[in-house]
Amino acid sequence: MLLARNPALLILFLAQALYWSCSLIGITLTALIGMQLSPYNSLATLPLALLVLGNLLATHPLSLFMQRHGRRPGLSLGAAAGIAGGLISALGVWLGDFLLFCLGALPIGVYQASAMYYRFAALETVDDAHKGRATAWVIAGGICAALIAPSLTLWARHALSTPFVGAYVLLAVLALLGLLLLSALREGAIPVAPRGDWRSLLARPAIRCALAVTAIGHGLMILVMNATPLAMSFCGLPLESAAQVIQWHMLGMFLPALIAGPLVDRLGSKPVAMLGIGLLGCSALVGLSGQAQVYFLISSLLLGIGWNLMLVAGTTLLAGAHEPAERGKAQGLMELANGSVAACAAFASGALITGLGWFQVNLAMLPLLVIALVALLARARTPLAN
């Protein structure tokens, strides 16, 4: 098995599991805590939006830093930011300070930005025939998080005297474990001086298509995922039900990676991306059908599967469309696009769910999925591979 034969890939797999365990804590609790601490309900998802903003601000500098100095220093820097963010957020919850809680989200966003490069680091450890599998295996690290993190989150919320403080202390501890793990990572490709500019990269149809597929898939996943705990709360469903739904969402996000990688390596990126778009459309239709727990669960599961397929397909499409010296700018461009769309989605989710409702959140997915489909069909008419 590729994972067992490749120590660097195994480290990245485990680091991904730790990161997504931290992320699951934030997904389950941050909007609910924001609702309790914020002066207005519409600001409930502001901490999540600031987390995505931290991601957005760090994405391109981290990519160029790793292009010059290697993966290990950049990824370790991100994990260290996760430690700081977890501790600041815990202090904000303990003091009941909404501003401090929001500030803690920014360095957690830096951690998120660095973790998004784990899959790119994996590409540098394998040959061209296994790039889809390597990408998918690293993304599949989230399976471990999906299995254990919900129980950890429910335990940690009452681990200390002030509710929910322990959950963010746990986040800091998990980020520390990630930092220790990444310190053992051996470098893949030799760093080279960055070359290329965004205009020349965006002139390539394959890169434009890769950006559209991953950005739209990621943005829609953030929009609906952030809104789900609030929507369930408004429907009178308990936190335990929300944690269970998020757990199934996480399994949907990562379990398909075990087959998505081989599918991309065999069939190419386009069919896998189109399947992902179709599943996100099904997620929206289920979400529009009802507000019982079973509808939330099935919709969230399909949302995760569709996101996974679009991310694996888009990442491997990008990998074949740039030169090694363009790696930093191309990967940074993809994550900047993902982060920009996700930032808008994270902030809009609170306003949409409190101002318009769950129905409108799901309805908003459909026109964006049409845009992704058009980008793929336009890409199919070009002579480039993949």
Salt bridges, closest charged atoms under 4 A:
GLU124 OE2 - ARG71 NH2 2.50
GLU124 OE2 - ARG327 NH1 3.29
ASP127 OD1 - HIS130 ND1 2.69
ASP128 OD1 - LYS131 NZ 3.87
GLU240 OE2 - ARG157 NH2 2.70
ASP265 OD2 - ARG133 NH1 2.82
GLU326 OE2 - ARG204 NH2 2.70
GLU335 OE2 - ARG119 NH2 2.73
